[in-house]
């Protein structure tokens, strides 16, 4: 397992996701202030390479520099806000998801039916 490679790919994926969220925020802002530009950006984004945030921004820089800079600014702000909370949130979410999956697998392995599992969940909810 190459941790450095995993960290690099995770960073690229997160950067692309933040680019997507920044684009959505800018489109929402433009819908209020400049609907034609909002429509143009939404159309451009639906046909662009939004899976790769860097490639998307390079294309947008060629098509509309001002909007590209605006999205980059919003993306930077989102990164600053999100990254403080991300490590513990991701760790907790993965731990919780793993626990639920293991419990469900154990219930299935020991032959508990759906009804029995529901009975225990209802009992726990009442307690």
C-alpha positions in Angstrom: 0.0 0.0 0.0 1.5 3.3 -1.1 0.2 5.9 1.3 1.8 8.8 -0.6 0.0 7.8 -3.8 -3.3 7.3 -1.9 -2.9 10.8 -0.3 -2.2 12.3 -3.7 -5.2 10.8 -5.4 -7.5 11.6 -2.4 -6.3 15.2 -2.6 -7.1 15.4 -6.3 -10.5 13.9 -5.8 -11.3 16.3 -3.0 -10.0 19.2 -5.0 -12.3 18.2 -7.9 -15.2 17.8 -5.6 -14.6 21.3 -4.1 -14.4 22.7 -7.6 -17.9 21.2 -8.3 -19.3 22.6 -5.1 -17.8 26.0 -5.9 -19.3 25.9 -9.4 -22.7 25.2 -7.8 -22.3 28.0 -5.4 -21.4 30.5 -8.2 -24.3 29.3 -10.3 -26.7 29.8 -7.4 -25.3 33.3 -6.8 -25.6 34.2 -10.5 -29.2 33.0 -10.6 -30.0 35.9 -8.2 -27.8 38.5 -9.8 -27.2 37.6 -13.5 -29.5 34.7 -14.7 -28.1 34.6 -18.3 -24.5 34.1 -17.0 -25.9 31.5 -14.5 -27.5 29.6 -17.5 -24.3 29.9 -19.5 -22.1 28.5 -16.6 -24.6 25.7 -15.9 -24.6 24.7 -19.6 -20.8 24.9 -19.8 -20.4 22.9 -16.7 -22.8 20.1 -17.8 -20.8 19.7 -21.0 -17.4 20.2 -19.5 -15.0 17.9 -17.8 -16.2 18.5 -14.2 -14.9 15.1 -13.0 -11.4 16.6 -13.2 -11.5 19.9 -11.5 -8.2 21.2 -12.9 -9.1 20.3 -16.5 -12.5 21.9 -16.0 -10.9 25.1 -14.7 -8.4 25.2 -17.6 -11.3 24.9 -20.1 -13.3 27.6 -18.2 -10.3 29.9 -18.2 -10.2 29.8 -22.0 -14.0 30.3 -22.2 -14.7 32.8 -19.4 -11.7 33.9 -17.3 -13.8 36.0 -14.8 -16.0 33.0 -13.9 -13.0 30.7 -13.7 -11.3 33.1 -11.2 -14.6 33.4 -9.2 -14.9 29.6 -9.0 -11.2 29.3 -7.9 -11.8 31.9 -5.2 -14.9 30.1 -3.9 -13.1 26.8 -4.1 -10.2 28.2 -2.0 -12.7 29.5 0.6 -14.5 26.2 0.8 -11.2 24.3 1.2 -10.2 26.6 4.1 -13.6 26.1 5.8 -14.0 22.3 5.1 -10.5 21.0 5.7 -10.5 21.9 9.4 -13.3 19.5 10.1 -12.7 16.9 7.5 -10.2 14.5 9.1 -12.3 13.7 12.2 -15.6 13.7 10.3 -14.3 11.3 7.7 -12.8 9.0 10.3 -16.0 9.0 12.4 -18.2 8.4 9.3 -16.0 5.5 8.2 -15.9 3.9 11.6 -19.7 4.2 11.9 -20.3 2.8 8.4 -17.9 -0.1 9.1 -19.7 -0.9 12.4 -23.1 -1.0 10.7 -21.9 -3.2 7.9 -20.2 -5.6 10.3 -23.3 -5.8 12.5 -25.5 -6.4 9.4 -23.1 -9.1 8.2 -23.1 -10.7 11.7 -26.9 -10.7 11.9 -27.0 -12.4 8.5 -24.3 -14.9 9.4 -26.0 -16.0 12.5 -29.4 -16.3 10.7 -31.3 -13.5 12.3 -34.2 -12.7 10.1 -35.2 -9.2 9.3 -38.0 -9.4 11.8 -35.8 -10.3 14.7 -33.3 -7.6 13.8 -36.2 -5.1 13.6 -37.4 -6.3 17.1 -34.0 -5.5 18.6 -33.8 -2.1 16.9 -37.3 -1.2 18.1 -36.4 -2.3 21.7 -33.1 -0.3 21.6 -35.1 2.8 20.3 -37.5 2.5 23.2 -34.8 2.3 25.8 
